[in-house]
Amino acid sequence: MPRILGVDIPNDKRLDIALTYLYGVGRTTAARVIEDLSLRADQRAKDLGDEDVARIATHLEENFEVEGALRRQVLAHVNRLKDIACYRGLRHRRGLPVRGQRTRCNARTRKGPRKTVANKKILRK
């Protein structure tokens, strides 16, 4: 398994698909990297040589924000929103959807599993 920027790339996937396993690399970025380095997109990741893996890693680090640097950047942006207490920051802080989605139904991914509230028993005299 080739290892690029601390991430194991799957052996049996095509190179353009395998690169998308890196955080911050999608199909378009993977295609651009392959084109810039004159590699074949239909090549399997296991067929990459050590020098090819090193070329890909250095190209990604120099030209794109990926993996740890991108994760830190996104976390810093979210923390800034929380600090200035804007609407988006408050939604992040409360764990609710940030981009305008409804919460009456279908917000289970952000809100987590349902918390059932038991009915209070009515006391009779």
DSSP file (Angstrom, degrees, kcal/mol; ACC not computed):
  #  RESIDUE AA STRUCTURE BP1 BP2  ACC     N-H-->O    O-->H-N    N-H-->O    O-->H-N    TCO  KAPPA ALPHA  PHI   PSI    X-CA   Y-CA   Z-CA
    1    1 A M              0   0    0      0, 0.0     2,-0.1     0, 0.0    45,-0.1   0.000 360.0 360.0 360.0 119.7    0.0    0.0    0.0
    2    2 A P        -     0   0    0      0, 0.0     7,-3.2     0, 0.0     2,-0.5  -0.414 360.0-146.2 -67.5 146.6    1.5    3.3   -1.0
    3    3 A R  E     -A    8   0A   0      5,-0.2     2,-0.5    -2,-0.1     5,-0.2  -0.961  17.6-179.3-120.8 117.5    1.6    5.9    1.8
    4    4 A I  E >  S-A    7   0A   0      3,-2.4     3,-1.5    -2,-0.5    50,-0.1  -0.971  71.4 -18.3-120.4 121.5    1.2    9.6    0.8
    5    5 A L  T 3  S-     0   0    0     -2,-0.5    63,-0.2     1,-0.3    -1,-0.1   0.834 128.8 -50.6  54.5  37.5    1.2   12.3    3.5
    6    6 A G  T 3  S+     0   0    0      1,-0.2     2,-0.4    61,-0.1    -1,-0.3   0.562 116.1 110.9  82.7   8.6    0.6    9.8    6.2
    7    7 A V  E <   -A    4   0A   0     -3,-1.5    -3,-2.4     2,-0.0     2,-0.5  -0.963  66.9-127.9-120.1 131.4   -2.4    8.2    4.5
    8    8 A D  E     -A    3   0A   0     -2,-0.4    -5,-0.2    -5,-0.2     3,-0.0  -0.648  22.4-147.5 -76.0 125.3   -2.5    4.6    3.1
    9    9 A I        -     0   0    0     -7,-3.2    10,-0.1    -2,-0.5     9,-0.1  -0.802  26.2-106.4 -92.9 132.2   -3.7    4.7   -0.5
   10   10 A P    >   -     0   0    0      0, 0.0     3,-0.6     0, 0.0    35,-0.3  -0.325  23.1-141.8 -63.1 139.0   -5.7    1.6   -1.5
   11   11 A N  T 3  S+     0   0    0      1,-0.2    35,-1.6    34,-0.2    34,-0.6   0.914  91.4  47.2 -66.2 -47.8   -3.8   -0.7   -3.8
   12   12 A D  T 3  S+     0   0    0     33,-0.2     2,-0.2    32,-0.1    -1,-0.2   0.358  90.3  97.1 -89.0   5.6   -6.4   -1.9   -6.2
   13   13 A K  S <  S-     0   0    0     -3,-0.6    32,-1.8     1,-0.1    33,-0.2  -0.606  83.2 -99.6 -90.9 155.0   -8.0    1.4   -7.0
   14   14 A R  B >>  -B   44   0B   0     -2,-0.2     4,-2.9    30,-0.2     3,-0.5  -0.362  37.9-112.1 -64.1 154.3   -7.3    3.5  -10.1
   15   15 A L  H 3> S+     0   0    0     28,-2.3     4,-2.0    26,-0.6     5,-0.2   0.872 115.7  54.3 -62.1 -39.6   -4.9    6.3   -9.3
   16   16 A D  H 34 S+     0   0    0     25,-1.2     4,-0.3     1,-0.2    -1,-0.2   0.820 115.8  39.8 -66.4 -28.6   -7.4    9.1   -9.8
   17   17 A I  H X4 S+     0   0    0     -3,-0.5     3,-1.0    24,-0.3    -2,-0.2   0.858 111.3  56.9 -83.5 -39.2   -9.8    7.4   -7.3
   18   18 A A  H >< S+     0   0    0     -4,-2.9     3,-1.6     1,-0.3    -2,-0.2   0.847  99.8  59.0 -63.6 -35.1   -7.0    6.4   -4.8
   19   19 A L  G >< S+     0   0    0     -4,-2.0     3,-1.7     1,-0.3    -1,-0.3   0.756  90.8  71.1 -67.3 -22.2   -5.8   10.0   -4.4
   20   20 A T  G <  S+     0   0    0     -3,-1.0    -1,-0.3    -4,-0.3     5,-0.2   0.560  78.3  78.4 -72.6  -5.0   -9.3   11.1   -3.2
   21   21 A Y  G <  S+     0   0    0     -3,-1.6     2,-0.3    -4,-0.2    -1,-0.3   0.621  76.9  91.1 -74.9 -12.1   -8.6    9.2    0.0
   22   22 A L  S X  S-     0   0    0     -3,-1.7     3,-1.8    -4,-0.1     2,-0.3  -0.657  92.8-107.3 -81.4 139.5   -6.5   12.2    1.0
   23   23 A Y  T 3  S+     0   0    0     -2,-0.3    44,-2.4     1,-0.3    47,-0.2  -0.527 106.1  19.7 -68.0 123.8   -8.4   14.8    3.0
   24   24 A G  T 3  S+     0   0    0     -2,-0.3     2,-0.6    42,-0.2    -1,-0.3   0.430  99.1 107.5  96.4   0.8   -8.8   17.9    0.7
   25   25 A V    <   +     0   0    0     -3,-1.8    -1,-0.2    -5,-0.2    -3,-0.1  -0.950  42.2 170.9-115.6 115.6   -8.3   16.0   -2.6
   26   26 A G     >  -     0   0    0     -2,-0.6     4,-2.4    -3,-0.1     5,-0.2  -0.330  52.7 -79.5-105.3-168.0  -11.4   15.4   -4.7
   27   27 A R  H  > S+     0   0    0      2,-0.2     4,-2.3     1,-0.2     5,-0.2   0.898 128.2  48.5 -63.6 -41.5  -11.8   14.1   -8.2
   28   28 A T  H  > S+     0   0    0      2,-0.2     4,-2.2     1,-0.2    -1,-0.2   0.930 113.5  45.7 -66.8 -45.4  -10.8   17.4   -9.9
   29   29 A T  H  > S+     0   0    0      2,-0.2     4,-2.4     1,-0.2    -2,-0.2   0.905 112.4  51.8 -64.6 -41.0   -7.7   18.0   -7.8
   30   30 A A  H  X S+     0   0    0     -4,-2.4     4,-2.4     1,-0.2    -1,-0.2   0.916 110.2  48.8 -61.4 -43.1   -6.6   14.3   -8.3
   31   31 A A  H  X S+     0   0    0     -4,-2.3     4,-2.2     1,-0.2    -1,-0.2   0.891 110.9  50.5 -63.8 -39.1   -7.0   14.7  -12.1
   32   32 A R  H  X S+     0   0    0     -4,-2.2     4,-2.6     2,-0.2    -2,-0.2   0.891 110.5  49.2 -66.3 -39.7   -5.0   18.0  -12.0
   33   33 A V  H  X S+     0   0    0     -4,-2.4     4,-2.1     2,-0.2    -2,-0.2   0.924 111.4  49.1 -64.8 -44.5   -2.2   16.3  -10.0
   34   34 A I  H  <>S+     0   0    0     -4,-2.4     5,-2.4     1,-0.2     4,-0.4   0.900 113.5  46.8 -62.4 -40.8   -2.1   13.4  -12.4
   35   35 A E  H ><5S+     0   0    0     -4,-2.2     3,-0.9     1,-0.2    -2,-0.2   0.913 111.2  50.8 -68.2 -41.9   -2.0   15.7  -15.4
   36   36 A D  H 3<5S+     0   0    0     -4,-2.6    -2,-0.2     1,-0.2    -1,-0.2   0.858 115.6  41.9 -64.0 -35.0    0.7   17.9  -13.9
   37   37 A L  T 3<5S-     0   0    0     -4,-2.1    -1,-0.2    -5,-0.2    -2,-0.2   0.386 109.0-122.2 -94.6   3.6    3.0   15.0  -13.1
   38   38 A S  T < 5 +     0   0    0     -3,-0.9     2,-0.2    -4,-0.4    -3,-0.2   0.898  60.3 147.1  56.4  46.0    2.3   13.2  -16.4
   39   39 A L      < -     0   0    0     -5,-2.4     2,-0.5    -6,-0.1    -1,-0.2  -0.603  53.1-104.7-101.1 168.3    1.0   10.0  -14.8
   40   40 A R    >   -     0   0    0     -2,-0.2     3,-0.9     1,-0.1   -25,-0.2  -0.825  17.1-151.5 -95.8 131.7   -1.7    7.7  -16.2
   41   41 A A  T 3  S+     0   0    0     -2,-0.5   -25,-1.2     1,-0.2   -26,-0.6   0.801  96.0  55.2 -71.2 -28.8   -5.1    8.0  -14.5
   42   42 A D  T 3  S+     0   0    0    -28,-0.2    -1,-0.2   -27,-0.1     2,-0.2   0.450  83.5 111.7 -86.4   2.0   -6.0    4.3  -15.2
   43   43 A Q  S <  S-     0   0    0     -3,-0.9   -28,-2.3     1,-0.1     2,-0.2  -0.489  72.6-117.7 -71.5 143.1   -2.8    3.1  -13.5
   44   44 A R  B >   -B   14   0B   0    -30,-0.2     3,-1.2    -2,-0.2   -30,-0.2  -0.522  16.4-123.3 -81.0 150.8   -3.3    1.2  -10.3
   45   45 A A  G >  S+     0   0    0    -32,-1.8     3,-1.4   -34,-0.6   -33,-0.2   0.823 109.9  61.4 -65.0 -30.6   -1.9    2.6   -7.1
   46   46 A K  G 3  S+     0   0    0    -35,-1.6    -1,-0.3     1,-0.3   -34,-0.1   0.725  96.8  61.1 -69.6 -18.7    0.1   -0.6   -6.4
   47   47 A D  G <  S+     0   0    0     -3,-1.2    -1,-0.3   -36,-0.2     2,-0.2   0.453  79.7 111.9 -86.2  -0.7    2.0    0.0   -9.7
   48   48 A L    <   -     0   0    0     -3,-1.4     2,-0.1    -4,-0.2    -3,-0.0  -0.495  63.3-134.6 -72.7 140.1    3.4    3.3   -8.5
   49   49 A G     >  -     0   0    0     -2,-0.2     4,-2.2     1,-0.1     5,-0.2  -0.422  25.6-104.7 -85.2 169.3    7.1    3.5   -7.9
   50   50 A D  H  > S+     0   0    0      1,-0.2     4,-2.2     2,-0.2     5,-0.1   0.874 122.3  51.9 -62.5 -37.3    8.7    5.1   -4.8
   51   51 A E  H  > S+     0   0    0      2,-0.2     4,-2.3     1,-0.2    -1,-0.2   0.858 108.2  51.8 -69.3 -33.3    9.8    8.1   -6.9
   52   52 A D  H  > S+     0   0    0      2,-0.2     4,-2.5     1,-0.2    -2,-0.2   0.915 109.8  49.0 -65.8 -42.9    6.2    8.5   -8.2
   53   53 A V  H  X S+     0   0    0     -4,-2.2     4,-2.4     1,-0.2    -2,-0.2   0.913 112.5  48.1 -62.5 -42.8    4.8    8.5   -4.6
   54   54 A A  H  X S+     0   0    0     -4,-2.2     4,-2.5     2,-0.2     5,-0.2   0.899 111.1  50.8 -65.3 -40.5    7.4   11.0   -3.5
   55   55 A R  H  X S+     0   0    0     -4,-2.3     4,-2.4     2,-0.2    -2,-0.2   0.914 111.3  48.2 -62.6 -43.2    6.6   13.3   -6.5
   56   56 A I  H  X S+     0   0    0     -4,-2.5     4,-2.5     2,-0.2    -2,-0.2   0.932 112.0  49.5 -62.5 -45.3    2.9   13.1   -5.8
   57   57 A A  H  X S+     0   0    0     -4,-2.4     4,-2.3     1,-0.2    -2,-0.2   0.921 113.6  44.4 -62.7 -45.4    3.5   13.9   -2.1
   58   58 A T  H  X S+     0   0    0     -4,-2.5     4,-2.2     2,-0.2    -1,-0.2   0.892 112.9  51.9 -68.2 -37.6    5.7   16.9   -2.8
   59   59 A H  H  X S+     0   0    0     -4,-2.4     4,-2.0    -5,-0.2     5,-0.3   0.917 111.7  47.0 -63.2 -42.9    3.4   18.3   -5.5
   60   60 A L  H  X S+     0   0    0     -4,-2.5     4,-2.1     1,-0.2    -2,-0.2   0.916 113.1  48.4 -65.4 -43.0    0.4   18.1   -3.2
   61   61 A E  H  < S+     0   0    0     -4,-2.3    -1,-0.2    -5,-0.2    -2,-0.2   0.880 115.8  43.6 -66.1 -36.9    2.3   19.8   -0.3
   62   62 A E  H  < S+     0   0    0     -4,-2.2    -1,-0.2    -5,-0.2    -2,-0.2   0.841 126.1  27.6 -77.4 -33.1    3.6   22.6   -2.5
   63   63 A N  H  < S+     0   0    0     -4,-2.0     2,-0.3    -5,-0.2    -2,-0.2   0.618 117.5  40.3-109.1 -14.7    0.4   23.4   -4.5
   64   64 A F  S  < S-     0   0    0     -4,-2.1     2,-0.8    -5,-0.3    -1,-0.1  -0.959  71.1-119.8-137.8 151.9   -2.6   22.4   -2.3
   65   65 A E        +     0   0    0     -2,-0.3     2,-0.3   -41,-0.1    -4,-0.1  -0.842  53.1 158.4 -86.2 114.2   -3.7   22.6    1.3
   66   66 A V    >>  -     0   0    0     -2,-0.8     3,-1.0    -5,-0.1     4,-0.7  -0.913  39.9 -13.9-136.9 162.8   -4.3   18.9    2.2
   67   67 A E  H 3> S+     0   0    0    -44,-2.4     4,-2.5    -2,-0.3     3,-0.3  -0.156 124.1   8.3  51.0-126.1   -4.5   16.6    5.3
   68   68 A G  H 3> S+     0   0    0      1,-0.2     4,-2.5     2,-0.2    -1,-0.2   0.852 130.7  50.8 -58.8 -42.5   -3.2   18.2    8.6
   69   69 A A  H <> S+     0   0    0     -3,-1.0     4,-2.0     1,-0.2    -1,-0.2   0.906 113.6  45.4 -63.4 -41.4   -2.8   21.7    7.3
   70   70 A L  H  X S+     0   0    0     -4,-0.7     4,-2.6    -3,-0.3    -2,-0.2   0.895 111.6  52.2 -69.7 -39.9   -6.3   21.8    5.9
   71   71 A R  H  X S+     0   0    0     -4,-2.5     4,-2.4     1,-0.2    -2,-0.2   0.924 111.4  47.1 -61.4 -43.8   -7.8   20.3    9.0
   72   72 A R  H  X S+     0   0    0     -4,-2.5     4,-2.3    -5,-0.2    -1,-0.2   0.890 111.7  51.4 -64.5 -38.6   -6.1   22.9   11.2
   73   73 A Q  H  X S+     0   0    0     -4,-2.0     4,-2.1     2,-0.2    -2,-0.2   0.925 111.3  46.3 -65.1 -44.9   -7.2   25.7    8.8
   74   74 A V  H  X S+     0   0    0     -4,-2.6     4,-2.3     2,-0.2    -2,-0.2   0.915 113.0  50.2 -64.1 -42.7  -10.9   24.5    8.9
   75   75 A L  H  X S+     0   0    0     -4,-2.4     4,-2.5     1,-0.2    -1,-0.2   0.888 109.7  51.2 -62.7 -39.0  -10.8   24.1   12.7
   76   76 A A  H  X S+     0   0    0     -4,-2.3     4,-2.1     2,-0.2    -1,-0.2   0.894 109.3  50.5 -65.2 -39.5   -9.3   27.6   13.0
   77   77 A H  H  X S+     0   0    0     -4,-2.1     4,-2.0     2,-0.2    -2,-0.2   0.917 112.1  46.9 -64.2 -42.6  -12.1   29.1   10.8
   78   78 A V  H  X S+     0   0    0     -4,-2.3     4,-2.1     1,-0.2    -2,-0.2   0.915 111.8  50.6 -66.1 -42.0  -14.8   27.3   12.9
   79   79 A N  H  X S+     0   0    0     -4,-2.5     4,-2.5     1,-0.2    -1,-0.2   0.872 108.1  53.4 -64.0 -35.7  -13.2   28.5   16.2
   80   80 A R  H  X S+     0   0    0     -4,-2.1     4,-2.1     2,-0.2    -1,-0.2   0.915 108.1  50.0 -63.5 -42.2  -13.1   32.1   14.8
   81   81 A L  H  <>S+     0   0    0     -4,-2.0     5,-1.3     1,-0.2     4,-0.5   0.893 112.0  48.4 -62.8 -38.8  -16.8   31.9   14.1
   82   82 A K  H ><5S+     0   0    0     -4,-2.1     3,-0.8     1,-0.2    -2,-0.2   0.911 110.1  52.1 -66.2 -41.6  -17.4   30.7   17.6
   83   83 A D  H 3<5S+     0   0    0     -4,-2.5    -2,-0.2     1,-0.2    -1,-0.2   0.885 109.9  46.2 -65.2 -40.0  -15.3   33.4   19.2
   84   84 A I  T 3<5S-     0   0    0     -4,-2.1    -1,-0.2    -5,-0.1    -2,-0.2   0.520 104.6-134.0 -83.4  -2.3  -17.0   36.3   17.4
   85   85 A A  T < 5 +     0   0    0     -3,-0.8    -3,-0.2    -4,-0.5    -2,-0.1   0.846  44.9 160.7  57.4  39.9  -20.4   34.7   18.3
   86   86 A C     >< -     0   0    0     -5,-1.3     4,-2.4     1,-0.1     5,-0.2  -0.328  57.3 -94.5 -80.7 174.6  -22.0   35.1   14.9
   87   87 A Y  H  > S+     0   0    0      1,-0.2     4,-2.2     2,-0.2     5,-0.2   0.916 126.4  48.6 -58.0 -46.8  -25.0   33.0   13.9
   88   88 A R  H  > S+     0   0    0      1,-0.2     4,-2.2     2,-0.2    -1,-0.2   0.883 110.7  52.2 -63.0 -37.5  -22.9   30.3   12.2
   89   89 A G  H  > S+     0   0    0     -8,-0.4     4,-2.5     2,-0.2    -1,-0.2   0.893 108.3  50.3 -64.9 -39.9  -20.6   30.1   15.3
   90   90 A L  H  X S+     0   0    0     -4,-2.4     4,-2.2     2,-0.2    -2,-0.2   0.889 109.6  51.2 -65.3 -38.7  -23.6   29.7   17.6
   91   91 A R  H  X>S+     0   0    0     -4,-2.2     5,-2.3     2,-0.2     4,-0.9   0.905 111.3  47.9 -65.1 -40.7  -24.9   26.9   15.4
   92   92 A H  H ><5S+     0   0    0     -4,-2.2     3,-0.7     1,-0.2    -2,-0.2   0.928 111.3  51.1 -62.1 -44.0  -21.5   25.2   15.5
   93   93 A R  H 3<5S+     0   0    0     -4,-2.5    -2,-0.2     1,-0.2    -1,-0.2   0.870 113.5  43.8 -62.9 -38.1  -21.4   25.6   19.3
   94   94 A R  H 3<5S-     0   0    0     -4,-2.2    -1,-0.2    -5,-0.1    -2,-0.2   0.556 110.6-119.6 -85.7  -7.9  -24.8   24.1   19.8
   95   95 A G  T <<5 +     0   0    0     -4,-0.9    -3,-0.2    -3,-0.7    -4,-0.1   0.823  67.7 133.8  75.1  31.1  -24.2   21.2   17.3
   96   96 A L      < -     0   0    0     -5,-2.3    -1,-0.2    -6,-0.2    -2,-0.1  -0.659  68.2 -72.7-107.5 165.7  -27.1   22.2   15.0
   97   97 A P        -     0   0    0      0, 0.0     3,-0.3     0, 0.0    -1,-0.1  -0.333  41.2-163.8 -59.5 139.2  -27.1   22.5   11.2
   98   98 A V  S    S+     0   0    0      1,-0.2    -7,-0.1     2,-0.1    -6,-0.1   0.766  72.9  62.7 -97.3 -30.6  -25.1   25.5   10.1
   99   99 A R  S    S-     0   0    0      1,-0.1    -1,-0.2   -11,-0.0   -11,-0.0  -0.062 118.5 -85.0-100.6  34.5  -26.2   26.1    6.5
  100  100 A G  S    S+     0   0    0     -3,-0.3    -1,-0.1     1,-0.2    -2,-0.1   0.544  74.5 151.0  87.9   6.6  -29.9   26.7    6.8
  101  101 A Q        -     0   0    0      1,-0.1    -1,-0.2     2,-0.0     2,-0.1  -0.333  50.6-102.0 -71.1 157.2  -31.3   23.2    6.9
  102  102 A R        -     0   0    0      1,-0.1    -1,-0.1     4,-0.1     0, 0.0  -0.417  25.6-166.0 -76.5 154.9  -34.4   22.5    8.8
  103  103 A T        +     0   0    0     -2,-0.1     4,-0.3     1,-0.1    -1,-0.1   0.437  70.0  87.2-120.2  -4.2  -34.3   20.9   12.2
  104  104 A R  S    S-     0   0    0      1,-0.2     2,-0.3     2,-0.1    -1,-0.1   0.887 112.1  -4.0 -65.3 -35.3  -37.9   19.9   12.8
  105  105 A C  S    S+     0   0    0      1,-0.1    -1,-0.2     2,-0.0    -3,-0.0  -0.960 124.3  33.8-144.7 163.0  -37.1   16.7   11.0
  106  106 A N  S    S+     0   0    0     -2,-0.3     3,-0.1    -3,-0.1    -2,-0.1   0.767  76.3 109.4  66.2  31.4  -34.0   15.3    9.3
  107  107 A A     >  +     0   0    0     -4,-0.3     4,-2.6     1,-0.1     3,-0.4   0.058  35.3 119.3-117.0  26.2  -31.3   16.8   11.4
  108  108 A R  H  >  +     0   0    0      1,-0.2     4,-1.9     2,-0.2    -1,-0.1   0.779  65.6  62.1 -65.2 -28.4  -30.2   13.6   13.0
  109  109 A T  H  4 S+     0   0    0      1,-0.2    -1,-0.2     2,-0.2    -2,-0.1   0.932 116.0  30.5 -64.8 -43.7  -26.6   13.7   11.7
  110  110 A R  H  4 S+     0   0    0     -3,-0.4    -2,-0.2     1,-0.1    -1,-0.2   0.868 124.6  45.1 -80.9 -38.2  -25.9   17.0   13.5
  111  111 A K  H  < S-     0   0    0     -4,-2.6    -3,-0.2     1,-0.2    -2,-0.2   0.696 100.6-140.3 -83.5 -18.2  -28.1   16.5   16.5
  112  112 A G     <  -     0   0    0     -4,-1.9    -1,-0.2    -5,-0.3     3,-0.1  -0.330  49.1 -15.0  87.2-174.9  -27.2   12.9   17.2
  113  113 A P  S    S-     0   0    0      0, 0.0    -4,-0.0     0, 0.0     0, 0.0  -0.205  86.3 -85.2 -63.5 155.3  -29.6   10.1   18.3
  114  114 A R        -     0   0    0      1,-0.1     2,-0.7     2,-0.0    -2,-0.0  -0.281  31.6-147.7 -62.8 141.2  -33.0   11.0   19.6
  115  115 A K        -     0   0    0     -3,-0.1     2,-0.2     2,-0.0    -1,-0.1  -0.901  18.7-147.0-110.9 100.2  -33.4   11.9   23.2
  116  116 A T        -     0   0    0     -2,-0.7     2,-0.6     1,-0.0    -2,-0.0  -0.474   3.5-149.0 -73.4 133.2  -36.8   10.7   24.2
  117  117 A V        -     0   0    0     -2,-0.2     2,-0.1     0, 0.0    -1,-0.0  -0.912  17.2-132.5-104.5 122.6  -38.6   12.8   26.9
  118  118 A A        -     0   0    0     -2,-0.6     2,-0.2     1,-0.1     0, 0.0  -0.440  22.3-110.6 -75.3 146.1  -40.9   10.8   29.1
  119  119 A N        -     0   0    0     -2,-0.1     2,-0.3     1,-0.1    -1,-0.1  -0.506  31.8-117.4 -73.1 142.1  -44.4   12.1   29.7
  120  120 A K        -     0   0    0     -2,-0.2     2,-0.3     1,-0.1    -1,-0.1  -0.628  28.4-118.2 -80.3 138.1  -45.1   13.2   33.2
  121  121 A K        -     0   0    0     -2,-0.3     2,-0.5     1,-0.1    -1,-0.1  -0.572  25.2-122.0 -76.6 137.6  -47.7   11.2   35.0
  122  122 A I        -     0   0    0     -2,-0.3     2,-0.4     1,-0.0    -1,-0.1  -0.688  23.3-135.3 -82.6 122.9  -50.7   13.3   36.0
  123  123 A L        -     0   0    0     -2,-0.5     2,-0.4     2,-0.0    -1,-0.0  -0.655  19.3-157.5 -81.6 129.5  -51.2   13.1   39.8
  124  124 A R              0   0    0     -2,-0.4    -1,-0.0     1,-0.1     0, 0.0  -0.847 360.0 360.0-108.5 143.6  -54.9   12.5   40.8
  125  125 A K              0   0    0     -2,-0.4    -1,-0.1     0, 0.0    -2,-0.0   0.448 360.0 360.0 -90.8 360.0  -56.3   13.4   44.1
